[in-house]
Amino acid sequence: MQKVKYGVWNGVKYDNTQGGDATPPDLPISALQNFNPGNPIEAIIGKPGFLVFNEAVSLTGILYRYYARTHAIACGRCTPCRTGSILLEQALESLIRGEGDKVDWDHIYDTALQMRRTSMCGIGRTSPVALIGAIKYFKDRLLNNPTLMVGDMYTTVTAKCIEACPAHVNIPRYIDYVRDGHPELAVGVLLHHYPLVASCGRVCARPCEAACRRNYIDTPVAIKDIKRFAADNVGASVSELFKGMDPMLDPTKARVAVVGAGPAGINCAYNLLMMGYPVDIYDKDENAGGMALRGIPPYRLPKGLLQKETDAIGELGGVWHFGKKLGRDFTVSSLFDEGYGAVFLGIGCAEGAYLGLPDEDTTLEGYRNGIDFLLEVEKGVAENDLPKIEGDVVVVGCGNVAMDCCRTAKRICTGKVHVVYRRTVHEASADPEEIEAAQAEGVEFHFLTNPVGMHSADGKVTGVRLVKMELTEKDARGRRGVRAIEGSEFDISCSTLIAAIGQKLDRTAFTEADGVLFDRRGNIAVTSALATSRPGVFAGGDCATGPTTLIGGLAHGERAAYSIDEYLSRGSVGFVPRFRMGQILHDCRLLEDGRPEQPHRKMPREKLPQMRVEDREGNFCEVDQTFTAEQAQREAARCMRCYRLYAVVTPRPIPGNERIDYQNEKVLPGA
């Protein structure tokens, strides 16, 4: 295992060049061995400072590359960073040219300190730390025998919110654009990753907000709502933004088949089309959208809006093949026989699970799984023929599907709606805002309660038997167990019982000849690059992970597109540098730097306008509305722009490094 040779980390000097093994506490050096197989990490640079693992590395050379990158990404909004990043780069460049004696290093040190103390964003406040440490503790090493860096450097501009986002969207950048009155440029940042901008702005699970460092001060920035504002105020739908563009298809590139037109498949097709690949999309239904279209109720996601975004695929040159089902109309092997160079599987998990109660009869009238229930209601809304439920409804589960089920049931039933969940509200996987909305709409929740039986008469559900649960000791993962409380059984009468406890993949779509293997959970087995067991076949979204979020599916689609490009252009796939960098950031807790160093005044979070609760019964129009321009700009001003620039140095080239950080620069067509 390699060891730290020297460096400065969190203000502490480490110098093991004469022997010793001092390392920063709580920094797992084991996570900083190879970046990619056979390519050791020789140095790391970032907010805490720098560490060098190979004494032969040129300290001047790696810092020069790092500050050249700092200069390139500096936004220019504030003078300390705009001017300081240039001065730091130029000083190191002069040193490498043999003109270091002409540099006033005291002035450069003071400049770095000024950047650190007075810059407006995290890039200016954190990037100078490495040079400050180098000048303070290793000035002789910096100035003596300066040379250009040999090897490769991978850099990542990130923040806690960016790392938390499955798609690694540059969130502070699009928030900046909204704050400055440019929603069209904000949408351009998002279109670099996916076309479902307005849809994601409505139903994103927003893991970024949980990571937002504003939580240390008051409440997180309303990132999802800002995204929705940008999409709703860009002046046109996403498909209209691409209308009239000449498709960027490259006839020399291999054709790609995308199977499944849900979020993962749509986004894989979108990113491949943007790279110039001819793409055909196959789906068993007659419209694109997958579970985003059929499983998310229209009071959360209007169906016409989703279609206007999926239509962008056609504008970019993608070809739809609707009504075509894998395993019935074609197979994985037949797609290759037709000449496709690669296949992406985004077929989702469309089979709902039942409760598995003793003597369970799934044919009982009124007993539904959550997926089938939502599909039936979606069809009714589309055909203006809403189903009605007489009596009370019990929904079992407390994930987002369960919330969609209970809130939908509340709109079409004549009685009460109950939610039954075996754990506490704090352990529920549903978005807390969805639980709050359901409670506001009159849904009654029964936490620490579990079904143990059903009641029926004349082939119909008449009730459910429940038992109270209690928390037990924590397991190896730190999660409390639950157990039934003896003698606590009770009954709730109902005419409809909905099991919203999970979904699974329809494996009958595959044959042994397809060569696609499954994992122990019954999902398609994939690598970190989303490659399956069959060369040229990739999979993502629900079918590869089990039920995931819309943003999770979109992220998989984008990652798969880059893996497919690597496979078709190089003949191999397996290493994703951004994914590896994310592992390092996570394992070394490099973004867990606590409360912001500079004081920030508290600013109340803007409240999203909503339809009145009393107007929601029987109404499938959108509940949440859009920020006004003034609200959006006030909310955007709460962002603290907590950027960090991290870099690793390796002796050999890093596969895929040529793609680094053109990230998030794309703007709208014609902008």
Backbone hydrogen bonds, N-H to C=O, Kabsch-Sander energy under -0.5 kcal/mol:
donor,donor_aa,acceptor,acceptor_aa,energy
5,K,52,V,-3.0
6,Y,52,V,-1.4
7,G,14,Y,-2.2
8,V,50,F,-1.8
9,W,12,V,-2.3
10,N,48,P,-2.5
11,G,48,P,-0.7
12,V,9,W,-1.6
14,Y,7,G,-3.1
16,N,5,K,-3.5
18,Q,19,G,-0.5
19,G,16,N,-1.9
27,L,24,P,-1.4
29,I,27,L,-1.3
31,A,28,P,-2.1
32,L,29,I,-2.1
33,Q,30,S,-0.6
35,F,39,N,-3.0
36,N,39,N,-0.8
39,N,36,N,-2.5
41,I,33,Q,-3.3
42,E,40,P,-0.6
42,E,649,V,-3.7
43,A,649,V,-1.0
44,I,51,L,-2.1
45,I,647,A,-2.5
46,G,49,G,-2.6
49,G,46,G,-1.2
50,F,8,V,-2.4
51,L,44,I,-2.1
52,V,6,Y,-3.0
53,F,42,E,-3.2
54,N,42,E,-1.2
57,V,54,N,-2.0
59,L,57,V,-0.8
62,I,58,S,-2.4
63,L,59,L,-2.1
64,Y,60,T,-2.4
65,R,61,G,-2.0
66,Y,62,I,-2.1
67,Y,63,L,-2.7
68,A,64,Y,-1.9
69,R,65,R,-1.8
70,T,66,Y,-2.0
71,H,67,Y,-2.4
72,A,68,A,-1.9
73,I,69,R,-1.9
74,A,70,T,-1.3
82,R,78,C,-2.3
83,T,79,T,-2.8
84,G,79,T,-0.7
84,G,80,P,-1.5
85,S,81,C,-2.4
86,I,82,R,-0.7
87,L,83,T,-2.2
88,L,84,G,-2.6
89,E,85,S,-1.9
90,Q,86,I,-2.8
91,A,87,L,-2.2
92,L,88,L,-1.9
93,E,89,E,-2.4
94,S,90,Q,-2.5
95,L,91,A,-1.9
96,I,92,L,-2.1
97,R,93,E,-1.8
98,G,95,L,-1.3
99,E,94,S,-3.2
102,K,99,E,-1.8
103,V,100,G,-1.4
105,W,103,V,-1.2
108,I,104,D,-2.0
109,Y,105,W,-2.3
110,D,106,D,-2.3
111,T,107,H,-2.5
112,A,108,I,-2.5
113,L,109,Y,-2.2
114,Q,110,D,-2.5
115,M,111,T,-2.5
116,R,112,A,-2.5
117,R,113,L,-2.0
118,T,114,Q,-2.3
119,S,115,M,-1.8
122,G,641,R,-2.9
125,R,121,C,-1.7
126,T,122,G,-2.1
127,S,123,I,-2.1
129,V,126,T,-1.5
130,A,127,S,-0.7
131,L,127,S,-0.5
132,I,128,P,-2.5
133,G,129,V,-2.3
134,A,130,A,-2.3
135,I,131,L,-2.8
136,K,132,I,-2.2
137,Y,133,G,-2.7
138,F,133,G,-0.6
138,F,134,A,-1.9
142,L,138,F,-2.1
143,L,139,K,-2.6
144,N,140,D,-2.5
152,D,650,T,-3.0
154,Y,648,V,-2.4
155,T,153,M,-0.5
156,T,646,Y,-2.7
158,T,156,T,-0.7
158,T,644,R,-2.8
163,E,159,A,-2.6
164,A,160,K,-1.9
165,C,161,C,-1.4
168,H,165,C,-1.8
171,I,169,V,-2.1
174,Y,170,N,-1.6
175,I,171,I,-2.1
176,D,172,P,-2.3
177,Y,173,R,-1.9
178,V,174,Y,-1.7
179,R,175,I,-2.6
180,D,176,D,-1.9
181,G,178,V,-1.7
182,H,177,Y,-3.2
185,L,182,H,-0.6
186,A,182,H,-1.7
187,V,183,P,-2.5
188,G,184,E,-1.4
189,V,185,L,-1.6
190,L,186,A,-1.6
191,L,187,V,-2.8
192,H,188,G,-0.7
192,H,189,V,-0.6
193,H,190,L,-2.0
194,Y,190,L,-2.2
197,V,195,P,-2.0
200,C,196,L,-2.3
201,G,197,V,-2.0
202,R,199,S,-1.4
203,V,199,S,-2.1
204,C,200,C,-1.8
209,E,206,R,-1.0
210,A,206,R,-0.9
211,A,207,P,-1.2
212,C,208,C,-1.0
215,N,212,C,-1.8
216,Y,213,R,-1.5
217,I,214,R,-1.8
218,D,214,R,-2.5
223,I,221,V,-2.4
226,I,222,A,-2.0
227,K,223,I,-2.2
228,R,224,K,-2.2
229,F,225,D,-2.2
230,A,226,I,-2.4
231,A,227,K,-2.3
232,D,228,R,-2.6
233,N,229,F,-1.0
233,N,230,A,-0.7
234,V,231,A,-0.8
239,S,308,K,-1.3
241,L,237,S,-1.6
242,F,238,V,-1.1
243,K,239,S,-0.7
245,M,242,F,-1.9
250,D,276,G,-3.6
253,K,250,D,-2.2
256,V,278,P,-2.3
257,A,342,A,-2.3
258,V,256,V,-0.5
258,V,280,D,-3.1
259,V,257,A,-0.5
259,V,344,F,-3.2
260,G,258,V,-0.7
260,G,282,Y,-3.8
262,G,346,G,-0.6
266,I,262,G,-3.1
267,N,263,P,-2.2
268,C,264,A,-2.2
269,A,265,G,-2.5
270,Y,266,I,-2.5
271,N,267,N,-2.4
272,L,268,C,-2.2
273,L,269,A,-2.7
274,M,270,Y,-2.1
275,M,271,N,-1.0
276,G,273,L,-1.2
277,Y,272,L,-2.4
280,D,256,V,-2.2
281,I,319,V,-3.0
282,Y,258,V,-3.1
283,D,321,H,-2.1
289,G,261,A,-3.1
292,A,289,G,-1.5
293,L,290,G,-0.9
294,R,290,G,-2.3
295,G,291,M,-2.5
296,I,291,M,-0.7
300,R,297,P,-2.0
301,L,297,P,-2.1
306,L,302,P,-1.5
307,Q,303,K,-2.0
308,K,304,G,-1.8
309,E,305,L,-1.0
309,E,306,L,-0.6
310,T,306,L,-2.5
311,D,307,Q,-2.1
312,A,309,E,-1.3
313,I,310,T,-1.7
314,G,311,D,-0.5
315,E,311,D,-1.6
316,L,312,A,-1.7
317,G,314,G,-1.3
318,G,313,I,-2.7
319,V,279,V,-2.1
320,W,318,G,-0.5
321,H,281,I,-2.5
323,G,283,D,-0.8
323,G,285,D,-2.2
324,K,283,D,-2.3
324,K,321,H,-0.6
325,K,323,G,-0.5
327,G,330,F,-3.3
328,R,325,K,-1.6
329,D,325,K,-3.0
330,F,325,K,-1.0
335,L,331,T,-1.5
336,F,332,V,-1.3
337,D,333,S,-2.0
338,E,334,S,-1.4
339,G,336,F,-1.6
340,Y,335,L,-1.8
341,G,255,R,-3.0
342,A,255,R,-0.9
343,V,536,G,-2.7
344,F,257,A,-2.7
345,L,538,F,-3.0
346,G,259,V,-3.4
346,G,344,F,-0.6
351,E,504,K,-1.9
352,G,350,A,-0.6
353,A,502,G,-2.0
360,E,357,L,-1.6
362,T,360,E,-0.5
364,L,361,D,-1.4
365,E,459,G,-2.8
367,Y,364,L,-1.9
368,R,366,G,-0.7
368,R,497,L,-2.7
370,G,499,A,-3.2
373,F,369,N,-2.2
374,L,370,G,-2.3
375,L,371,I,-2.4
376,E,372,D,-2.3
377,V,373,F,-2.1
378,E,374,L,-2.6
379,K,375,L,-2.2
380,G,376,E,-1.9
381,V,377,V,-2.7
382,A,378,E,-2.4
383,E,379,K,-2.0
384,N,381,V,-1.0
385,D,380,G,-3.3
389,I,412,I,-2.5
390,E,388,K,-0.5
393,V,416,K,-2.6
394,V,496,T,-2.4
395,V,418,H,-3.2
396,V,498,I,-2.8
397,G,395,V,-0.6
397,G,420,V,-2.8
403,M,399,G,-1.9
404,D,400,N,-2.4
405,C,401,V,-2.4
406,C,402,A,-2.8
407,R,403,M,-2.4
408,T,404,D,-1.9
409,A,405,C,-3.0
410,K,406,C,-2.0
411,R,407,R,-0.7
411,R,408,T,-1.0
412,I,408,T,-0.7
412,I,409,A,-1.2
413,C,409,A,-1.6
414,T,389,I,-2.0
415,G,391,G,-1.5
418,H,393,V,-3.0
419,V,444,E,-2.7
420,V,395,V,-2.9
421,Y,446,H,-2.3
427,E,424,T,-1.1
428,A,425,V,-0.9
430,A,398,C,-1.8
434,E,431,D,-1.2
435,I,431,D,-1.7
436,E,432,P,-2.5
437,A,433,E,-2.3
438,A,434,E,-2.4
439,Q,435,I,-2.4
440,A,436,E,-2.3
441,E,437,A,-1.6
442,G,439,Q,-1.4
443,V,438,A,-2.4
444,E,417,V,-2.7
445,F,443,V,-0.5
446,H,419,V,-2.8
448,L,423,R,-2.3
449,T,421,Y,-2.4
450,N,467,V,-2.4
452,V,465,R,-2.9
453,G,465,R,-1.3
455,H,463,G,-2.8
457,A,460,K,-2.1
460,K,457,A,-1.4
461,V,365,E,-2.6
462,T,455,H,-3.0
463,G,455,H,-1.5
464,V,492,I,-2.5
465,R,453,G,-2.6
466,L,490,F,-3.5
467,V,450,N,-2.2
469,M,448,L,-3.0
470,E,483,R,-2.4
472,T,481,G,-2.8
475,D,479,R,-2.2
478,G,475,D,-1.9
481,G,473,E,-2.0
483,R,470,E,-2.1
485,I,468,K,-2.9
486,E,484,A,-0.7
488,S,485,I,-1.8
490,F,466,L,-2.5
492,I,464,V,-2.2
494,C,462,T,-1.5
495,S,392,D,-2.2
496,T,392,D,-1.4
497,L,366,G,-3.0
498,I,394,V,-3.0
499,A,368,R,-2.9
499,A,497,L,-0.5
500,A,396,V,-2.4
500,A,498,I,-0.8
504,K,351,E,-2.4
507,R,505,L,-1.2
509,A,506,D,-1.1
510,F,507,R,-1.6
514,D,511,T,-1.3
515,G,512,E,-1.3
517,L,515,G,-0.6
519,D,523,N,-3.0
522,G,519,D,-1.9
524,I,543,C,-3.0
525,A,517,L,-2.1
527,T,531,A,-1.8
530,L,527,T,-2.1
532,T,537,V,-2.7
537,V,534,R,-2.2
538,F,343,V,-2.9
539,A,530,L,-2.0
540,G,345,L,-2.0
543,C,540,G,-0.6
544,A,541,G,-1.7
545,T,541,G,-1.4
546,G,542,D,-2.9
553,G,549,T,-2.3
554,L,550,L,-2.4
555,A,551,I,-2.3
556,H,552,G,-1.9
557,G,553,G,-2.2
558,E,554,L,-2.1
559,R,555,A,-2.5
560,A,556,H,-2.7
561,A,557,G,-1.9
562,Y,558,E,-1.7
563,S,559,R,-2.0
564,I,560,A,-2.9
565,D,561,A,-2.2
566,E,562,Y,-2.2
567,Y,563,S,-2.6
568,L,564,I,-2.8
569,S,565,D,-2.2
570,R,566,E,-2.4
571,G,566,E,-0.6
571,G,567,Y,-1.7
572,S,566,E,-0.7
576,V,574,G,-0.5
580,R,576,V,-2.2
581,M,577,P,-2.6
582,G,578,R,-2.1
583,Q,579,F,-1.7
584,I,580,R,-2.0
585,L,581,M,-2.5
586,H,582,G,-2.1
587,D,583,Q,-3.5
588,C,584,I,-2.5
589,R,586,H,-1.1
590,L,585,L,-2.0
591,L,585,L,-0.6
592,E,589,R,-0.9
593,D,591,L,-1.5
608,L,606,E,-0.5
611,M,623,V,-2.6
615,D,612,R,-1.5
616,R,613,V,-1.7
619,N,616,R,-2.5
620,F,618,G,-0.5
623,V,299,Y,-2.3
624,D,299,Y,-0.5
625,Q,609,P,-3.1
632,A,628,T,-2.8
633,Q,629,A,-2.3
634,R,630,E,-2.2
635,E,631,Q,-2.8
636,A,632,A,-2.6
637,A,633,Q,-1.6
638,R,635,E,-1.4
639,C,636,A,-1.5
643,Y,641,R,-1.7
644,R,158,T,-2.8
646,Y,156,T,-2.4
646,Y,644,R,-0.6
647,A,45,I,-2.5
648,V,154,Y,-2.1
649,V,43,A,-2.4
650,T,152,D,-2.9
657,N,654,I,-2.1
659,R,656,G,-1.7
660,I,657,N,-1.6
662,Y,659,R,-1.1
665,E,662,Y,-1.6
671,A,668,L,-2.6
